[in-house]
């Protein structure tokens, strides 16, 4: 049974896209304890639902996610060396976001509709594809408040843009507009502000219509590629492509190629 959420909106389109909307618009969807708890649950539910073929994450209102909402009491908790257990729990807030996104078997698209900073920015790095409104701005943000990154940013960002550029972006904590984001690979595409939600959903729909099993295996291979040697990866590729050739989707694609038509994938 799906869980109801206080700070998330979720629905599934008839094309199999599970839309997860961060819903604290008055706070630019900044992360509090409740949102931090709810988000990985929603992502896991999507990944476990056989009807879901793609996940689309976006923000309500004019922002995507402004990062952690740190009020003075939370800051004191994080910096109090005597509260070690509480520190660990707090620092795992957005770590659980990242692990849930990386474990989600189907493609995950971040539709960055507005300001995207700190842990919110890091969260998008754990998704598979990022599309961006031309009105949106990304920033690592951490140096602006005198702290080092969390939420997997130092692991994810260098793998996307390279270590030297990641260092520069994090140290300067500057705004990254859509032109640069596309140029350096942070965003796969930028779309006009007007109609962005519909355009991002159309993008996710195209993925949802693809060969789901092949996508699942592709994600698995790419997620492990930095952790194994070449021979291990070659063996994994061979094993998984054999599994793909045994699927109905692969047989349909081969038939469609011979018949000079577009294949209709069923995720089987």
GIPEUR-V303224 format. One record per residue. N is the residue number from 1. RES is the residue in three letters. OMEGA is omega in degrees with one decimal (999 if undefined). BURIAL is b if it has 16 or more other ideal C-beta (glycine too) atoms within 10 Angstrom, else e. Layout:
N,RES,OMEGA,BURIAL  N,RES,OMEGA,BURIAL
//
This chain:
1,UNK,-178.4,e  2,UNK,179.5,e  3,UNK,172.8,e  4,UNK,-172.0,e  5,UNK,177.7,b  6,UNK,-173.7,e  7,UNK,176.7,b  8,UNK,168.1,b  9,UNK,179.4,e  10,UNK,170.7,b  11,UNK,179.9,e  12,UNK,179.8,b  13,UNK,179.4,b  14,UNK,175.0,e  15,UNK,176.6,e  16,UNK,176.6,b  17,UNK,173.7,b  18,UNK,179.6,b  19,UNK,177.3,b  20,UNK,-177.1,b  21,UNK,172.5,b  22,UNK,-167.1,b  23,UNK,167.9,b  24,UNK,-171.0,b  25,UNK,-179.3,e  26,UNK,179.4,e  27,UNK,-174.0,b  28,UNK,177.2,b  29,UNK,175.7,b  30,UNK,-172.6,b  31,UNK,167.8,b  32,UNK,-176.2,b  33,UNK,-176.8,e  34,UNK,179.3,e  35,UNK,178.7,b  36,UNK,178.8,b  37,UNK,-172.3,e  38,UNK,-170.9,b  39,UNK,-179.7,b  40,UNK,175.4,b  41,UNK,-179.5,e  42,UNK,179.8,b  43,UNK,178.6,b  44,UNK,177.9,b  45,UNK,178.9,b  46,UNK,-178.1,b  47,UNK,-178.4,b  48,UNK,-177.8,e  49,UNK,-176.5,e  50,UNK,179.7,e  51,UNK,-177.3,e  52,UNK,-177.8,b  53,UNK,176.0,b  54,UNK,176.8,b  55,UNK,177.4,b  56,UNK,-178.6,b  57,UNK,178.6,b  58,UNK,-178.9,b  59,UNK,175.9,b  60,UNK,177.4,b  61,UNK,-173.4,b  62,UNK,-178.6,e  63,UNK,172.1,b  64,UNK,176.3,b  65,UNK,-177.1,b  66,UNK,-179.6,b  67,UNK,-178.5,b  68,UNK,171.9,b  69,UNK,-176.3,b  70,UNK,172.7,b  71,UNK,-175.2,e  72,UNK,-178.8,e  73,UNK,178.4,e  74,UNK,177.3,b  75,UNK,177.9,e  76,UNK,178.9,e  77,UNK,-178.7,e  78,UNK,-174.3,e  79,UNK,-177.5,e  80,UNK,-176.1,e  81,UNK,-178.9,e  82,UNK,-177.2,e  83,UNK,-172.3,e  84,UNK,-179.2,e  85,UNK,-179.4,e  86,UNK,176.9,e  87,UNK,-177.4,e  88,UNK,-179.6,e  89,UNK,-179.5,e  90,UNK,-176.9,b  91,UNK,176.1,e  92,UNK,-178.3,e  93,UNK,-174.3,b  94,UNK,172.0,b  95,UNK,178.2,b  96,UNK,175.5,b  97,UNK,-173.6,b  98,UNK,-179.2,b  99,UNK,178.6,b  100,UNK,-179.9,b  101,UNK,-179.4,b  102,UNK,-178.4,b  103,UNK,-177.9,e  104,UNK,-172.2,b  105,UNK,-176.8,b  106,UNK,-179.8,b  107,UNK,178.5,b  108,UNK,-179.9,b  109,UNK,171.8,b  110,UNK,176.8,b  111,UNK,-170.8,b  112,UNK,-171.4,b  113,UNK,-176.9,b  114,UNK,-177.8,b  115,UNK,-173.8,b  116,UNK,-169.6,b  117,UNK,172.5,b  118,UNK,-179.0,b  119,UNK,175.5,b  120,UNK,175.8,b  121,UNK,-179.9,b  122,UNK,179.1,b  123,UNK,-179.6,b  124,UNK,-179.6,b  125,UNK,179.5,b  126,UNK,175.1,b  127,UNK,-176.4,b  128,UNK,-177.7,b  129,UNK,176.5,b  130,UNK,171.0,b  131,UNK,-165.1,b  132,UNK,170.5,b  133,UNK,177.2,b  134,UNK,176.2,e  135,UNK,-175.2,b  136,UNK,176.0,b  137,UNK,174.4,b  138,UNK,170.3,b  139,UNK,173.2,b  140,UNK,168.9,b  141,UNK,-168.3,b  142,UNK,-177.6,b  143,UNK,179.3,b  144,UNK,177.7,e  145,UNK,171.9,e  146,UNK,179.2,e  147,UNK,174.8,e  148,UNK,-173.5,e  149,UNK,169.6,b  150,UNK,176.2,b  151,UNK,175.5,b  152,UNK,-174.7,b  153,UNK,-177.1,b  154,UNK,175.3,b  155,UNK,-173.1,e  156,UNK,-173.0,b  157,UNK,178.4,b  158,UNK,179.8,e  159,UNK,-179.6,e  160,UNK,-173.1,e  161,UNK,-176.8,b  162,UNK,-172.5,e  163,UNK,-177.8,e  164,UNK,-180.0,e  165,UNK,177.8,e  166,UNK,178.1,b  167,UNK,-179.2,e  168,UNK,-178.5,e  169,UNK,-177.9,b  170,UNK,-177.7,b  171,UNK,-177.5,e  172,UNK,178.3,e  173,UNK,-175.8,b  174,UNK,177.8,b  175,UNK,177.4,e  176,UNK,-179.7,b  177,UNK,-168.0,e  178,UNK,-178.4,b  179,UNK,179.9,e  180,UNK,-178.7,e  181,UNK,178.3,b  182,UNK,-176.1,b  183,UNK,-175.9,e  184,UNK,174.6,e  185,UNK,176.3,e  186,UNK,178.4,b  187,UNK,177.6,b  188,UNK,-178.4,e  189,UNK,172.3,e  190,UNK,-174.9,b  191,UNK,179.4,b  192,UNK,179.6,e  193,UNK,179.2,e  194,UNK,-179.1,e  195,UNK,-175.8,e  196,UNK,-177.5,b  197,UNK,179.9,b  198,UNK,-179.7,e  199,UNK,179.2,e  200,UNK,177.8,b  201,UNK,177.1,b  202,UNK,177.7,e  203,UNK,179.4,b  204,UNK,178.5,b  205,UNK,179.0,b  206,UNK,176.6,e  207,UNK,-179.1,b  208,UNK,179.6,b  209,UNK,-177.1,b  210,UNK,-177.7,b  211,UNK,-170.8,b  212,UNK,-177.1,b  213,UNK,176.8,b  214,UNK,177.6,b  215,UNK,179.6,b  216,UNK,-180.0,b  217,UNK,178.4,b  218,UNK,178.3,b  219,UNK,-179.5,b  220,UNK,-179.2,e  221,UNK,-178.1,e  222,UNK,179.6,e  223,UNK,-177.6,e  224,UNK,-166.4,e  225,UNK,179.7,e  226,UNK,-174.0,e  227,UNK,-177.9,e  228,UNK,177.9,e  229,UNK,-174.4,e  230,UNK,-178.5,e  231,UNK,178.1,e  232,UNK,-179.0,e  233,UNK,177.9,e  234,UNK,178.6,e  235,UNK,179.0,e  236,UNK,177.9,b  237,UNK,-178.5,e  238,UNK,-179.8,e  239,UNK,-174.7,e  240,UNK,178.2,b  241,UNK,175.3,e  242,UNK,177.3,e  243,UNK,178.7,e  244,UNK,-179.6,b  245,UNK,-179.8,e  246,UNK,-177.4,e  247,UNK,174.8,b  248,UNK,178.5,e  249,UNK,179.2,b  250,UNK,178.8,b  251,UNK,177.8,e  252,UNK,179.9,b  253,UNK,179.4,b  254,UNK,176.2,e  255,UNK,-177.9,e  256,UNK,178.0,e  257,UNK,179.8,e  258,UNK,-179.1,e  259,UNK,177.6,e  260,UNK,176.9,e  261,UNK,178.3,e  262,UNK,-179.8,e  263,UNK,175.7,b  264,UNK,-175.7,e  265,UNK,-179.1,b  266,UNK,-177.3,e  267,UNK,-178.0,b  268,UNK,999,e
//
